[in-house]
Amino acid sequence: MTKVTYPRFVDIDRNGVSMKVFETSNGNEEWCSPTGRELQNSPEPMDHWLEYEDSEGELHYGR
């Protein structure tokens, strides 16, 4: 069995993942699109965060 190191990124299926609102660096709120990646800080599901991208290419993380 291979040992998994954290944090790590995992590719996920974007189908069924909705857009989410985040505050951008200019202070505005914006709908952001899922990138298809998940950040996993540990094996616990509470430490898994979906990655989103805003219109300026900045990344945000949420559930």
C-alpha positions in Angstrom: 0.0 0.0 0.0 1.3 3.5 -0.9 1.6 6.1 1.8 -0.3 9.2 1.0 1.2 12.6 1.9 -0.8 15.7 2.8 -1.6 18.3 1.7 -2.3 17.1 -1.8 -4.5 17.9 -4.8 -7.0 15.4 -6.2 -8.7 15.7 -9.6 -12.5 15.5 -9.2 -15.5 15.5 -11.6 -16.9 19.0 -11.8 -20.4 17.8 -12.9 -22.8 18.5 -10.0 -20.4 21.0 -8.4 -22.1 24.4 -8.3 -20.5 27.8 -8.6 -19.9 29.6 -5.3 -19.6 33.2 -4.3 -16.3 34.5 -2.9 -14.8 37.9 -2.2 -12.2 38.8 -4.7 -8.9 40.7 -4.1 -10.6 44.0 -5.2 -13.3 43.5 -2.4 -16.2 42.6 -4.7 -18.2 39.4 -4.4 -18.2 37.2 -7.5 -19.5 33.8 -8.6 -16.5 31.5 -9.0 -16.3 28.4 -11.1 -15.1 25.0 -9.8 -11.7 24.0 -11.3 -12.1 20.2 -10.9 -9.5 20.0 -8.1 -9.9 19.3 -4.4 -7.3 20.3 -1.8 -7.0 17.5 0.9 -5.1 18.6 4.0 -5.6 15.3 5.7 -7.6 12.0 5.2 -10.5 13.5 7.1 -13.4 14.8 4.9 -13.6 18.0 7.0 -10.1 18.8 5.7 -11.1 18.5 2.0 -11.8 21.8 0.1 -13.0 22.3 -3.4 -11.0 24.7 -5.5 -12.7 27.6 -7.4 -11.4 30.2 -9.8 -12.6 33.8 -10.2 -12.6 35.9 -13.4 -9.1 37.2 -12.6 -7.6 33.7 -12.2 -7.3 33.8 -8.5 -8.1 30.6 -6.6 -10.5 30.2 -3.6 -11.3 27.2 -1.5 -14.7 26.2 -0.1 -17.3 23.4 0.2 
